[in-house]
Amino acid sequence: MYHCCWLVLVALIPVTTGINPGVKVKLTEKGLEYGRQLGMASIQQKLKSIKIPDISGTEHVSPIGKVQYSFSNMQIVNVGLPQSAVDLVPGTGVRLSISNAFINLRGDWRVKYLRIIKDSGSFDLNVNGISISTSIAIKSDETGRPTVSSVNCEASVSSVSVKFHGGASWLYNLFTSFIEKALRNELAKKICPLVDEAVSDLNPHLKTLNVLAQVDKYAEIEYSMVSSPTVSKSSLDLDLKGEFYNIGKHQEPPFSPTAFSLPPQTNNMLYMGLSAFTVNSAAFVYDKAEALNLYITDDMIPKSSPLRLNTKTFGAFIPKIAKLFPGLMMKLLVKTVKTPIISFEPNNMTIQATGTVTAYAIQPNSTLSPLFVLNLDTSVSTQLSVSEMRLAGAVTLNKMNLTLGTSYVGDFQVKSLENVLQMVLKVVVIPQVNAQLAKGYPLPTIGKMNLVNTQLQVLKDYVLIGTDVQFMG
């Protein structure tokens, strides 16, 4: 239930490829503290599962002689981990330490002496001053995901006290020192394997890291690490590829990520920086897939609009259209001619898009007769938001510029069509773009990870998301 909390461990995969990341993640001391709290709950459950085998033997006691004894049905009734820490070791990794832990047990004792005399009762055992220390080692598995293991675990028990119930009191002193020593050694032997097991139990959850996350039918985004993490006293910083690809075809764009760094922040558990490279790689992918091309027909224009996609409406601006193609419906093809360029400035994300608008008359036999081609330059502003584990957006039109590319209906004034084309962009194209952007794009995540208290800032060349984290059971 609690294993996913160790997000910090993901950062220790020893990889180095020397390329700049598209996405950066910073885990703060506040995030480490949350992970420590949940991690202790996991380890506590493991320690409660300790099974102690029955202990039996024979002692010679003067003047009684041989005394046979057994301790059985030993059960742990309580485990306390009052002091623990997960520390970042600069340049190295993570150290887990637990101190002043305690374990309370209960069991039964039984003796037989002088061949025929039997005695029995119960006992309570308090094990105090338990210390546990281990390092966390991490490597990459065959899928490129992290695997973790506990290394150099050490456990010690400071003191043991036992209280017997029932039976002859002279027997208590006989067994006190013996059972204390036997159970101290038995517990010390069992603690580290269980801590190792608790760490190993993280691996199925770490395998949920969305190293390659499908976005839609066109695109997937890769979040593999591109370099070893930077571990400081106050935070752990890791670099992820953060690049969009066409599904099944990883073609690199004609541009590379540039270096950027996250500002020192401590209010939230986790900070993510998504660079302009990441969103521009998305634009490259969708452009290559021709997903940014859109046919517009009259049924996509609101019924309330007086402007229709037919040769009568356009004939009012270009008379030759009405003359050559009377009474026909029209179709527009809006397509990009080069990959849109996305830029981040403080509090502003802008998309510059260059494309064409080709107008066709639809003949009665459904063939398309080209009328004209316009060159279209647009600029849109984008509002970003975080919804669940996805980054969503919405665009608004800033400006639009039209020039004539090719005309099949003679010369005409392009400016006369600006209002018509602006209406088409605002009521058809932009709503369709926003419907897609509202679906959002997956952020890097592990397991059932939720973001809370999330803030988003657009800064120079990247978007900064500050957030706290909750892991659901």
C-alpha positions in Angstrom: 0.0 0.0 0.0 2.8 2.4 0.9 5.6 1.3 -1.4 5.0 3.9 -4.1 6.1 6.7 -1.7 9.8 6.0 -2.4 9.7 8.2 -5.5 13.2 9.4 -4.5 14.7 6.0 -5.2 13.8 6.2 -8.9 16.4 9.0 -9.2 19.4 6.8 -8.6 19.5 4.9 -11.8 23.1 5.1 -12.9 22.8 6.2 -16.5 24.8 8.9 -18.3 24.2 9.8 -22.0 25.4 13.4 -21.9 22.3 15.0 -23.5 20.2 17.8 -22.1 16.9 16.8 -20.6 13.5 18.0 -21.8 12.0 17.5 -18.4 13.6 18.1 -14.9 12.2 16.8 -11.6 13.3 18.0 -8.1 12.4 16.2 -5.0 12.7 18.4 -1.9 13.2 17.7 1.8 9.4 18.0 2.2 8.9 15.3 -0.3 11.5 13.1 1.4 9.8 13.6 4.7 6.5 12.4 3.2 8.3 9.4 1.7 9.9 8.6 5.1 6.5 8.6 6.9 4.9 6.2 4.4 8.0 4.1 4.2 8.1 3.5 7.9 4.5 2.2 7.8 5.7 -0.4 5.2 8.7 -1.5 7.3 6.6 -1.6 10.5 4.2 -4.0 8.8 7.2 -6.2 7.8 8.6 -6.3 11.3 5.2 -7.3 12.7 5.4 -10.4 10.6 8.6 -11.7 12.2 8.1 -15.4 13.1 10.2 -16.7 16.0 10.7 -20.4 16.2 10.1 -22.4 19.4 13.2 -22.6 21.7 13.8 -25.7 23.8 16.7 -27.4 25.6 18.0 -28.7 28.9 19.8 -27.0 31.8 21.5 -28.5 34.9 20.4 -26.7 38.0 21.9 -27.6 41.4 20.5 -29.3 43.5 17.5 -30.2 41.2 19.5 -31.7 38.4 18.3 -31.7 34.8 15.6 -29.2 33.9 13.9 -29.4 30.5 12.4 -26.2 29.1 10.6 -24.8 26.1 9.5 -21.4 24.9 6.7 -21.5 22.4 3.9 -19.6 20.6 5.9 -16.4 20.6 4.0 -13.6 18.9 4.9 -10.0 18.2 2.1 -7.8 19.7 3.6 -4.3 18.9 6.4 -2.7 16.9 7.4 0.9 17.3 9.6 3.0 15.0 9.7 6.4 16.8 12.8 7.8 15.2 13.8 7.3 11.5 15.4 9.3 8.7 15.9 9.1 5.0 19.0 11.2 4.3 20.4 12.4 1.0 24.1 11.7 0.8 25.5 14.4 -1.5 26.9 12.8 -4.6 26.1 9.3 -3.5 22.4 8.4 -2.9 20.1 7.6 0.0 20.6 6.3 3.5 17.8 4.9 5.6 18.3 4.8 9.4 16.0 3.8 12.2 16.8 4.3 15.9 15.2 3.6 19.3 12.8 1.1 17.8 11.1 -1.4 20.0 9.3 -4.8 19.7 7.0 -6.3 22.2 6.4 -10.1 22.3 4.3 -12.6 24.2 4.8 -16.3 24.5 4.4 -19.4 26.6 7.0 -21.2 28.7 7.0 -24.8 30.1 9.5 -26.8 32.2 9.9 -30.4 33.5 12.2 -31.5 36.3 12.8 -34.3 38.7 11.2 -36.4 35.9 7.7 -35.8 37.0 7.2 -32.2 38.0 5.9 -29.9 35.3 5.4 -26.1 35.4 4.2 -23.6 32.9 3.1 -20.0 32.3 3.4 -17.1 29.9 5.9 -14.3 29.5 6.1 -10.8 28.0 9.3 -9.7 26.3 10.3 -6.1 25.6 13.1 -5.5 23.1 14.3 -1.9 23.2 16.9 0.3 21.5 16.8 -1.4 18.1 18.9 0.4 15.5 18.7 -0.3 11.8 20.8 1.3 9.0 20.9 0.5 5.3 21.9 2.0 2.0 19.6 1.8 -1.1 21.3 0.5 -4.3 19.5 1.0 -7.6 20.1 -0.2 -11.1 18.2 -0.4 -14.3 16.4 -3.5 -15.5 16.1 -4.8 -19.0 13.2 -2.5 -19.7 15.0 0.6 -18.6 13.1 0.9 -15.4 14.7 1.1 -12.0 15.2 -1.8 -9.6 16.1 -1.4 -5.9 17.9 -3.4 -3.3 19.0 -2.9 0.3 22.8 -2.9 0.7 24.9 -3.2 3.9 22.0 -3.5 6.3 23.0 -3.5 9.9 20.7 -4.1 12.9 21.4 -4.2 16.6 19.4 -4.7 19.8 20.3 -2.6 22.9 18.3 -4.3 25.6 15.9 -7.0 26.3 13.6 -7.4 29.4 11.4 -10.3 30.2 8.5 -10.7 32.6 7.2 -14.2 33.5 3.7 -15.0 34.6 2.6 -18.1 36.5 4.7 -21.0 37.8 7.3 -21.1 40.5 9.1 -17.8 41.0 12.6 -19.5 41.5 12.4 -20.6 37.8 12.2 -17.0 36.6 15.8 -16.1 37.4 17.0 -19.3 35.8 15.6 -18.4 32.5 15.7 -14.7 32.4 19.3 -14.2 31.1 19.0 -17.2 28.8 15.8 -16.2 27.0 17.0 -12.6 26.8 20.2 -13.7 25.0 18.4 -16.2 22.7 15.7 -13.9 21.6 18.0 -10.9 21.1 20.1 -12.9 18.7 17.1 -14.4 17.0 15.5 -10.9 16.4 18.7 -9.3 15.3 19.1 -12.1 12.6 15.6 -11.5 11.3 15.4 -7.7 11.1 17.7 -7.0 8.1 16.2 -9.7 5.8 12.7 -8.1 6.4 14.1 -4.6 5.7 15.7 -5.9 2.6 12.3 -7.5 1.6 10.5 -4.2 2.3 12.9 -2.4 -0.1 12.5 -5.1 -2.7 8.8 -4.9 -2.5 9.2 -1.4 -4.1 10.2 -3.0 -7.5 6.7 -4.0 -8.8 5.6 -0.4 -8.1 8.7 1.1 -9.7 7.9 -0.9 -12.8 4.8 1.3 -13.2 7.0 4.3 -14.1 5.7 5.5 -17.4 9.0 5.5 -19.2 7.0 5.5 -22.5 3.5 6.9 -22.1 1.0 6.8 -24.9 -0.7 10.1 -25.5 -3.2 9.3 -28.3 -3.2 7.4 -31.6 -0.4 9.6 -33.0 2.0 10.2 -30.2 3.8 8.8 -27.1 6.2 10.6 -24.7 9.4 9.1 -23.3 10.4 9.8 -19.8 13.6 7.8 -19.5 16.5 9.3 -17.6 19.3 10.9 -19.6 21.9 11.4 -16.9 22.7 10.4 -13.3 20.9 12.5 -10.7 22.4 15.3 -8.7 22.1 14.7 -5.0 22.6 17.6 -2.6 21.9 18.1 1.0 18.5 19.6 0.4 17.1 18.0 -2.8 17.5 15.4 -5.4 17.4 16.5 -9.1 16.8 14.2 -12.0 16.8 14.7 -15.7 14.3 12.9 -18.0 14.2 12.8 -21.8 10.8 14.4 -22.0 10.4 13.9 -25.8 7.4 13.2 -27.9 7.6 10.6 -30.7 5.3 9.2 -33.4 4.1 5.8 -32.0 6.5 3.1 -33.1 8.7 5.5 -35.0 11.3 7.4 -33.0 12.4 10.1 -35.4 14.4 12.9 -33.8 13.3 16.4 -34.6 15.7 18.9 -36.3 16.4 20.6 -32.9 17.8 19.7 -29.6 17.0 20.5 -26.0 18.9 23.4 -24.5 20.1 23.4 -20.9 17.8 24.9 -18.2 17.8 24.7 -14.4 15.0 24.8 -11.9 15.0 27.7 -9.3 15.6 26.8 -5.7 12.1 26.0 -4.3 11.1 24.4 -1.0 7.4 25.0 -0.5 6.2 21.8 -2.3 7.3 18.2 -2.2 8.0 18.0 -5.9 8.9 20.3 -8.8 8.7 19.5 -12.5 10.1 21.6 -15.3 8.8 21.0 -18.8 11.0 22.7 -21.4 10.1 24.3 -24.7 11.9 21.4 -26.3 9.3 19.0 -25.0 6.3 20.8 -26.4 8.1 21.6 -29.6 8.9 17.9 -30.0 5.1 17.3 -29.7 4.4 19.9 -32.4 7.0 18.1 -34.7 5.3 14.7 -34.1 1.8 15.9 -34.8 2.9 17.9 -37.9 4.7 14.8 -39.3 1.6 12.7 -38.7 -0.5 15.4 -40.5 -2.6 15.5 -37.4 -2.7 19.3 -37.6 -4.5 19.3 -41.0 -8.2 19.9 -40.9 -11.0 19.8 -43.5 -13.8 22.3 -42.8 -17.3 21.9 -44.2 -20.4 24.0 -43.8 -21.9 21.6 -41.2 -19.1 22.6 -38.9 -20.1 26.3 -39.0 -22.7 27.3 -36.4 -26.2 27.3 -37.8 -26.7 30.9 -36.4 -23.9 32.2 -38.6 -24.9 34.3 -41.7 -21.7 33.2 -43.3 -21.9 29.9 -45.0 -19.3 27.7 -46.8 -20.8 28.0 -50.2 -20.0 29.8 -53.5 -22.8 32.3 -52.8 -21.1 33.6 -49.7 -17.6 33.7 -51.2 -19.0 35.0 -54.5 -19.9 38.2 -52.6 -16.2 38.8 -52.1 -14.9 37.1 -55.3 -17.6 37.5 -57.9 -15.9 35.1 -60.3 -16.5 32.2 -57.9 -20.3 32.7 -58.0 -20.1 33.0 -61.8 -18.0 29.9 -62.4 -19.4 27.7 -59.7 -23.0 28.8 -59.0 -24.9 27.2 -56.2 -22.2 24.9 -54.9 -21.1 24.1 -51.4 -17.5 24.6 -50.4 -14.8 22.9 -48.4 -11.7 24.4 -46.8 -8.5 22.6 -46.1 -6.3 24.2 -43.3 -2.9 22.6 -43.1 0.5 23.5 -41.7 3.4 24.0 -44.1 6.1 23.8 -41.4 6.2 22.7 -37.8 4.6 25.3 -35.4 7.1 27.0 -33.1 6.2 27.2 -29.4 8.0 29.6 -27.1 7.8 30.3 -23.3 8.3 33.7 -21.9 7.4 34.7 -18.3 3.6 34.2 -17.9 3.2 33.7 -21.6 3.2 30.6 -23.9 2.9 31.5 -27.6 2.5 29.3 -30.7 3.5 30.6 -34.1 1.9 28.6 -36.9 2.4 28.9 -40.7 0.0 27.2 -43.0 -2.2 27.4 -46.0 -6.0 27.5 -46.5 -7.1 25.9 -49.7 -10.7 26.5 -50.8 -12.6 24.0 -53.0 -16.0 24.0 -54.7 -17.8 20.6 -54.2 -19.1 19.5 -57.6 -22.4 17.5 -57.8 -20.4 14.3 -58.3 -18.4 15.2 -55.1 -15.1 16.0 -56.9 -13.3 19.1 -55.6 -12.5 22.1 -57.8 -9.7 24.2 -56.3 -10.6 27.9 -56.1 -7.6 29.5 -54.3 -4.8 28.9 -51.8 -4.1 31.5 -49.0 -0.9 31.6 -47.0 -1.8 31.8 -43.3 0.4 33.1 -40.4 -1.2 32.9 -37.0 -0.1 33.5 -33.4 -2.0 32.0 -30.5 -1.6 32.3 -26.7 -2.0 29.2 -24.5 -3.2 28.8 -21.0 -1.8 25.7 -19.3 -3.3 23.8 -16.4 -2.6 20.5 -14.5 -5.5 18.1 -14.2 -4.9 14.9 -12.3 -1.6 13.6 -13.8 -1.9 15.4 -17.1 -0.9 18.8 -18.5 -3.7 20.4 -20.4 -4.0 23.6 -22.4 -6.4 26.0 -24.2 -5.5 28.5 -27.0 -6.9 31.9 -28.0 -6.2 33.7 -31.3 -3.8 36.6 -31.0 -3.4 37.6 -34.6 -3.8 36.3 -38.2 -2.2 37.4 -41.4 -3.4 36.3 -44.9 -1.6 36.6 -48.2 -2.6 35.1 -51.6 -0.7 32.0 -52.6 -2.5 30.8 -55.7 -5.8 31.8 -57.3 -7.8 29.8 -59.9 -10.4 32.4 -60.1 -8.4 35.5 -61.0 -7.0 38.3 -58.8 -9.0 39.4 -55.8 -8.4 41.4 -52.6 -7.4 38.9 -49.8 -8.2 41.5 -47.2 -11.9 41.1 -48.0 -11.8 37.4 -46.8 -10.1 38.2 -43.4 -13.3 38.4 -41.4 -14.6 35.1 -42.9 -11.4 33.3 -42.3 -11.0 34.7 -38.8 -14.5 33.5 -38.0 -13.7 30.0 -39.3 -10.6 29.9 -37.1 -12.4 31.1 -34.0 -15.5 28.9 -34.3 -14.1 25.7 -35.9 -10.3 25.4 -35.8 -9.5 26.7 -32.3 -12.4 24.8 -30.6 -11.1 21.6 -32.2 -7.6 22.3 -31.1 -8.8 23.0 -27.6 -10.8 19.8 -27.4 -7.6 17.9 -28.1 -5.5 20.0 -25.7 -8.1 19.6 -22.9 -7.5 15.8 -22.9 -4.0 16.6 -21.6 -0.6 15.0 -21.9 0.7 12.5 -19.3 3.3 13.7 -16.8 5.9 11.3 -15.3 4.2 9.2 -12.6 4.6 6.1 -10.5 1.7 4.0 -9.4 -1.4 5.6 -8.0 0.2 9.0 -7.6 -2.0 12.1 -7.2 -0.9 15.7 -7.3 -2.3 18.2 -4.7 -1.7 21.9 -4.0 -0.4 22.2 -7.5 0.8 25.6 -8.9 2.0 26.2 -12.5 4.2 29.0 -13.7 5.3 29.8 -17.3 8.9 31.0 -17.1 11.6 31.7 -19.7 12.0 28.6 -21.9 10.1 26.2 -19.6 7.0 25.6 -17.5 7.4 25.0 -13.7 4.9 22.8 -11.9 5.2 22.8 -8.1 3.1 20.2 -6.3 2.6 18.0 -3.3 2.1 14.3 -3.8 -0.3 11.7 -2.4 -0.1 8.0 -3.1 -3.3 6.1 -2.9 -3.5 2.5 -1.6 
